[in-house]
Amino acid sequence: MRQKASRLAIATAGLGLALSLTACGADQPAANNTAAPTPAPSAASPAPSSAAAADAATGAWVNDFCGALSPLAELGQLQPPEMQPGDLAGARSAVGDFLGKIEGSVGPVVDDLEKLGTAPMQAGEDAKASVLELFKPVRDEAKSAKEKLDAAPASDANAVKEAATSLQNVGQGLQKASTGMSSAKGTAEVEAAGKDQPNCQKLNG
C-alpha cells in the first residue's frame, strides 16, 4: 500500500503542477492601464508601448518559469520499484534507481528556478519561492539518499533500509507538493499571462 501511495503522490505531483502552475501577472495589464491619467495627445503613444513592453517581459518570464517546471512531467511516468523478499542486490538497485530518477526530474527544476531572474511582478516571485520551498527538500533528500546508498558496501542491508525510508519520505514530500501547489501564494495571479506561452501550453498537454 505504501508503494501505491508513493506512486499516487508522484503521479499527482506531476499532473497537479502541470494544471496549477501555468502563468503570471493576470492583474498586471490592468495596473498599467489605471495608472495612466487622461493623456494629452503627445502622451498617448508612450503608454501603449510601455504596457506592451511590460506584457512582453511578463510573458517571457512566465514562459521560462513553465519551462523550468517541464521535467516534473516525467514524475507521472515513473513506476515504483519492485523488490523481492531476500533479494538485497535487487532491492538496492531498484531503490537507488528510483531515487536517481526522482532527483533527475526534481533537481533540474530547482536548479533552473534558482537561476531564473527576478520576475516582473511580485506574484511571480511568490510562485517561484513556493515551488522551491516545496521541491527543494525533495531534491535534497533524494540526492543525499542516493549518494549514501551508492557509497555503502554492496552487502550493507541497513543502507538499503535507510534508502527505502528516504524514498518514503520523498513520496510524502511529493504529495505535500501536489496538495500545496493548489493554494501556493502567487499562483492564482500568474494564470492569465501563461495561457498563451508555449512552455505553459506544453505543461497543460
C-alpha positions as CSV (number, residue, x, y, z in Angstrom):
1,M,0.0,0.0,0.0
2,R,2.8,2.4,0.8
3,Q,4.3,1.8,-2.7
4,K,1.0,2.5,-4.2
5,A,0.7,5.7,-2.2
6,S,4.1,6.8,-3.3
7,R,3.1,6.1,-6.9
8,L,0.0,8.2,-6.5
9,A,1.9,11.0,-4.9
10,I,4.4,11.1,-7.7
11,A,1.8,11.0,-10.4
12,T,-0.4,13.6,-8.7
13,A,2.5,15.9,-8.2
14,G,3.4,15.9,-11.9
15,L,-0.1,16.3,-13.1
16,G,-1.2,18.8,-10.4
17,L,1.7,21.1,-11.2
18,A,1.0,21.0,-14.9
19,L,-2.5,22.1,-14.2
20,S,-1.9,24.7,-11.5
21,L,1.4,26.4,-12.4
22,T,0.9,27.9,-15.8
23,A,1.1,31.6,-15.8
24,C,1.8,35.0,-14.5
25,G,0.5,38.5,-13.9
26,A,-3.2,38.5,-14.7
27,D,-3.5,41.8,-12.9
28,Q,-0.5,43.4,-14.5
29,P,-2.1,45.0,-17.6
30,A,-5.0,46.4,-15.5
31,A,-2.5,48.1,-13.2
32,N,-0.7,49.7,-16.1
33,N,-4.0,50.9,-17.6
34,T,-5.4,52.5,-14.4
35,A,-2.1,54.1,-13.6
36,A,-2.2,56.4,-16.6
37,P,-4.2,59.6,-16.2
38,T,-6.2,61.1,-19.1
39,P,-3.3,61.6,-21.5
40,A,-2.6,64.6,-23.7
41,P,-2.3,63.7,-27.3
42,S,1.5,63.7,-27.1
43,A,1.5,61.3,-24.2
44,A,-0.9,58.8,-25.8
45,S,1.7,56.9,-27.8
46,P,4.2,56.0,-25.0
47,A,1.6,54.4,-22.8
48,P,0.6,51.6,-25.1
49,S,4.3,50.8,-25.9
50,S,5.2,50.8,-22.2
51,A,2.3,48.5,-21.5
52,A,3.2,46.2,-24.3
53,A,6.8,46.0,-23.1
54,A,5.6,45.1,-19.6
55,D,3.4,42.4,-21.0
56,A,6.2,41.0,-23.1
57,A,8.6,40.9,-20.2
58,T,5.9,39.2,-18.1
59,G,5.2,36.7,-20.8
60,A,8.8,35.9,-21.4
61,W,9.4,35.3,-17.6
62,V,6.4,33.1,-17.3
63,N,7.5,31.1,-20.3
64,D,10.8,30.4,-18.7
65,F,9.1,29.6,-15.4
66,C,6.9,27.0,-17.1
67,G,10.0,25.7,-18.9
68,A,11.7,25.1,-15.6
69,L,8.8,23.0,-14.5
70,S,8.7,20.8,-17.5
71,P,10.9,17.9,-16.0
72,L,8.1,17.4,-13.4
73,A,6.0,15.8,-16.2
74,E,8.4,12.8,-16.0
75,L,7.4,12.0,-12.5
76,G,4.0,10.9,-13.6
77,Q,5.6,8.3,-15.8
78,L,7.7,6.6,-13.1
79,Q,6.9,3.2,-11.9
80,P,7.6,2.3,-8.2
81,P,10.4,-0.1,-7.6
82,E,9.6,-3.8,-7.3
83,M,11.5,-5.6,-4.6
84,Q,11.5,-9.3,-3.9
85,P,12.0,-10.5,-0.3
86,G,15.6,-11.6,0.3
87,D,16.9,-10.0,-2.8
88,L,19.3,-7.5,-1.3
89,A,21.1,-6.7,-4.6
90,G,17.8,-6.2,-6.4
91,A,16.3,-4.0,-3.7
92,R,19.5,-1.9,-3.7
93,S,19.4,-1.5,-7.4
94,A,15.6,-0.7,-7.5
95,V,15.7,1.9,-4.7
96,G,18.8,3.6,-5.9
97,D,17.5,3.8,-9.5
98,F,14.2,5.2,-8.4
99,L,15.8,7.8,-6.1
100,G,18.1,8.8,-9.0
101,K,15.1,9.2,-11.4
102,I,13.3,11.4,-8.9
103,E,16.4,13.5,-8.3
104,G,16.9,13.7,-12.1
105,S,13.4,15.1,-12.5
106,V,13.2,17.4,-9.5
107,G,16.8,18.6,-9.4
108,P,16.7,20.5,-12.8
109,V,13.5,22.2,-11.7
110,V,15.2,23.5,-8.5
111,D,18.4,24.5,-10.4
112,D,16.6,26.3,-13.2
113,L,14.2,28.2,-10.8
114,E,17.2,29.3,-8.7
115,K,18.8,30.6,-11.9
116,L,15.7,32.3,-13.1
117,G,15.9,36.1,-12.9
118,T,13.6,38.3,-10.9
119,A,10.0,38.2,-12.0
120,P,8.5,41.5,-13.4
121,M,5.7,41.1,-10.7
122,Q,5.5,40.0,-7.1
123,A,3.1,37.2,-7.9
124,G,5.8,35.6,-10.0
125,E,8.4,35.8,-7.2
126,D,5.9,34.4,-4.8
127,A,5.1,31.4,-7.1
128,K,8.8,30.7,-7.7
129,A,9.5,30.8,-3.9
130,S,6.6,28.5,-3.3
131,V,7.8,25.9,-5.8
132,L,11.3,26.0,-4.4
133,E,10.1,25.6,-0.8
134,L,8.1,22.6,-1.8
135,F,10.5,20.8,-4.1
136,K,14.0,21.7,-2.8
137,P,13.7,19.4,0.3
138,V,12.5,16.6,-2.0
139,R,15.5,17.1,-4.3
140,D,17.9,17.3,-1.4
141,E,16.6,14.1,0.3
142,A,16.6,12.1,-2.9
143,K,20.1,13.2,-3.8
144,S,21.5,12.6,-0.3
145,A,19.9,9.2,0.0
146,K,21.2,8.1,-3.4
147,E,24.7,9.2,-2.6
148,K,24.7,7.4,0.8
149,L,23.4,4.2,-0.8
150,D,26.0,4.3,-3.6
151,A,28.8,4.8,-1.1
152,A,27.7,1.9,1.1
153,P,29.1,-1.6,0.7
154,A,27.1,-3.9,-1.5
155,S,26.3,-6.1,1.4
156,D,25.0,-3.4,3.7
157,A,21.4,-4.2,4.2
158,N,20.9,-1.3,6.7
159,A,21.9,1.1,3.9
160,V,19.2,-0.2,1.7
161,K,16.7,0.0,4.5
162,E,17.6,3.7,5.2
163,A,17.4,4.5,1.5
164,A,13.9,2.9,1.3
165,T,12.9,5.0,4.3
166,S,14.1,8.1,2.5
167,L,12.2,7.1,-0.6
168,Q,9.0,7.0,1.5
169,N,9.9,10.5,2.8
170,V,10.4,11.7,-0.8
171,G,7.0,10.3,-1.7
172,Q,5.4,12.2,1.2
173,G,7.2,15.3,0.1
174,L,5.8,15.0,-3.4
175,Q,2.3,14.5,-2.0
176,K,2.8,17.7,0.0
177,A,4.0,19.5,-3.1
178,S,1.0,18.3,-5.0
179,T,-1.6,19.5,-2.5
180,G,0.4,22.6,-1.6
181,M,0.5,24.0,-5.2
182,S,-3.2,24.5,-5.5
183,S,-3.1,27.1,-2.8
184,A,0.5,28.4,-3.2
185,K,1.0,32.1,-3.0
186,G,1.1,33.9,-6.3
187,T,-0.2,31.0,-8.5
188,A,-3.7,32.5,-9.0
189,E,-2.3,35.8,-10.3
190,V,0.0,34.1,-12.8
191,E,-2.5,32.2,-14.8
192,A,-3.5,34.7,-17.5
193,A,0.0,35.6,-18.6
194,G,0.9,32.0,-19.2
195,K,-2.1,30.7,-21.1
196,D,-0.6,31.7,-24.5
197,Q,3.0,30.9,-23.7
198,P,4.4,27.8,-25.4
199,N,6.1,26.2,-22.4
200,C,3.0,26.6,-20.3
201,Q,0.9,25.1,-23.1
202,K,3.2,22.1,-23.1
203,L,2.7,21.7,-19.4
204,N,-1.1,21.5,-20.0
205,G,-0.5,18.8,-22.6
